[in-house]
Amino acid sequence: MKSINDPLSPVCPSCGSRELNRLISSFAYHKSLATIHEESGDPDKPGADYYNDPRNIGRWTEKKFQDMGMEMPSQVQDMIQAARDGQMPESVKDLQPGLTEV
């Protein structure tokens, strides 16, 4: 059905039954990653609510690797994605042997 006001005389396409229940579906609006980044601002100068959007986690790190023309290690990429998915990352010092805490 396209509208809640459409007349009710539907038939099930599978079994031909007229005993159907009307369901109203929701809809979603998805922003592109470029739009999200544009609205969030520059990772070097994050606004007050910059990190309220989990998609912004790791953007500064990703930007710095890109600025330096370096490929980000897969372990770092995995950690950023895990954080975006809601999993808190393990200690960063575990990524590089010999790295000491400051």
N, C-alpha and C positions, 0 to 999 in steps of 0.2 A: 504494500500500500504506500502511496506517495504522500497521503495526507490523512490526518485524523478524521477529517470530514468526508472522506471518500465513502460511498455506499458500501455496506457490508453484504456481499454476496460471493465471497471467495470460495474457491474449491482447492483442496490440497492437490498439488501436482503429482504427488507420489501415489496416494491411495484413493483420491476422488472424494474424500469425506468433506462434509460441510461443517463439521464440528471442530472449529478452529478457535484459537484464542488470539486476540490482537496483542502484539508486542510493539512497544515503541522503543526504537533504538536511539542510542545517543550518537553523537558525532564527535570527532576530534579534529583539532587544528594543530598541525605539526609545523614548527618553524625549522628552517634550514639551519645547519650549523653556522653558516656565514652570518645569518641574521642574529643568531644567539650571540656570536662573538661581537658583532657590531653593537648590539644593544648592551652588552656587558662592558664594553670599553677595552682599553689597552691593559694587558696583563702587567705592564711595568708600573701602571698607576691605577690599581683597582679601586673602585668606589666602595662605599660602605656595605652594599649588599652583593658585592662581586662573587663571594664564595657561597652565597645562599643557593646558587645553581651549581649542582655537582658536576655539570659538564665543564665548568671552569677549573676544576681541580687539575693541576699539572700544566695549565696553559703557559705559565711563566717558564717552566722548565722546557716545554716543547718549543717555545719561542726562542729561548736562549740557545738551544741546540741548533735550531734553524738559522739564527743570526750568525752563529759561528761556522755554519756550513758543515756541521758534524751530524752523523747519524746517531740517533738516540739508541742506547743499548736496549735490547728486548726486555731485559729485567726491569728497566725503568718504565718502559711502555706498559708492561704487565702491571706494575705497581700503580701507575696512574689510572689504568682502566679499572683495576680492582677498587680503587678509591672512588671512582665515578659510579661504580656499581654498589657502593656502600660498605666495602670492606676496608677497614683501617690497615694501612700498609705496615709491614715489619720495619724494623730500624733501617734507615738508609745506610748506616755504616756497614751493614752486613753485605752490601753490594760490592764493596771494594775492600779486600783484605788489607790490613795495615792502616786503615783510616781511623783516626782517633777522634774522640769527641772534643768539641771546642768548649 
